[in-house]
Amino acid sequence: MNYKEKTQFFIDLLEEKKLTNIYAVDVTDLTAEANTFIIATAGSDRQAKSVCEFIEEKAEEEGLYTSGKEGVELSKWILLDYGDIVIHIFLKDERDFYNLERLWQDGKIIKE
């Protein structure tokens, strides 16, 4: 899968689990860290943790493995690093506070 197909794959998983305000931005021309950042909001820390586990399971079925993950214990801001795709799962207050969309506003919006 190329990064665009992976981006859609992860967006579909987030939508399936009813996360809200899914935002994906292509940052290929802005950073060497990743090609796409995906940001989504979970309704609770329990949902965030559950979605994280679901994403990892479904990704592994496709041969995709995280190179890192952070924030699962508190589940207020979970980061899943799939190399060219980085997924941020926030609770609403943390998402509003950090406002990552603002940081990557010069990227090409894939979904908002």
N, C-alpha and C positions, 0 to 999 in steps of 0.2 A: 504494500500500500504506500502511495506517496503521501506527503504531508497533508494535502488537501482532502484526500480520501480519509485519512486518519482523523482529521478535524471533524468531518461530517460524522464519522463513526462515533466519536466521543460526544458530539452535540446530541446525536440520536439517543445515546445512553442517558445523558442528563435529562433530556425531555421525557424519556420513558419513566424515569424515576421522579418526575414532576418537580424538578428544580425550576426556579423562576428566574426571570431577568437574565437569560443566557446571552452572553456577549462574547463574540469571538473576533479576534483581530489578527490579521496577517502582519507580522513584524519582521519579515524576511529582510527588508531593506533597512531596518532600524537597529538590529542587534544580531550578534552571532550566537546568542544564547539559545534561541529557538526560532521556529518559523511562525508558530501560532500560539497566542495566549487565549485561553478560554476561561471565562469568569462566570460563575453561577451562584445563585443564592439558595441556601437550604432553609427550611422552616424551623429546624431545631438542630441541636448538636447530635441528637440520635439519628436524624435523617442524614445529616452530613456524613457521619461515620458509616452508616449503612450504604450510602451511595458510593463512598470511597471503596468499600469492599466489593460492591457490585461491579464498579468500573474495572478494578484490578482483575476480578474473575473473568469478565467478558473479554478484556484485553488479552489476557493470557491465552484464552481460547483461540485468539487470532495471532498468537505468537508475539504479542507486544508486552514488554515488561518495563516496569518503572526503573529508572536509574536512581530514584530517590523520592521520598515522601516525607512530609513534615506536618505537624499540627494535628495528627489523628487523636492524640490523647485528650486534648481539650475540645477539639472539633469546632472551633470558632472560625478558623481559617486553615483549611487543608490544602496543601500543595502537592500535586502529583506531577512528577517530571518524567515525561516519556521522550526526552531528548529534543526532538523537533516540535513537540507539543507540550505545553505546560498548562495544567488545569488548576484553577483556583476555585475552591468551594468555600464560600463564606456564609456566616450568619449575617443577617441584614445590618446590624449595627456596625460590625467590623467592615463590611463592604462599604458602607457609607463613609466610615472614618478613613479608610485607606484609599478609596477612590482610584483604583488602578486604571480604570478607563481613561482618566485624565492623563496618566503617564504615557499611555500608548495611543493618544488621539491622532498622531500623525500616521498611524498604520492604516492599512486597508481593511475596513470593516467587512467581516464575513457575515456576521449575524449580530443583530441588536434587538 
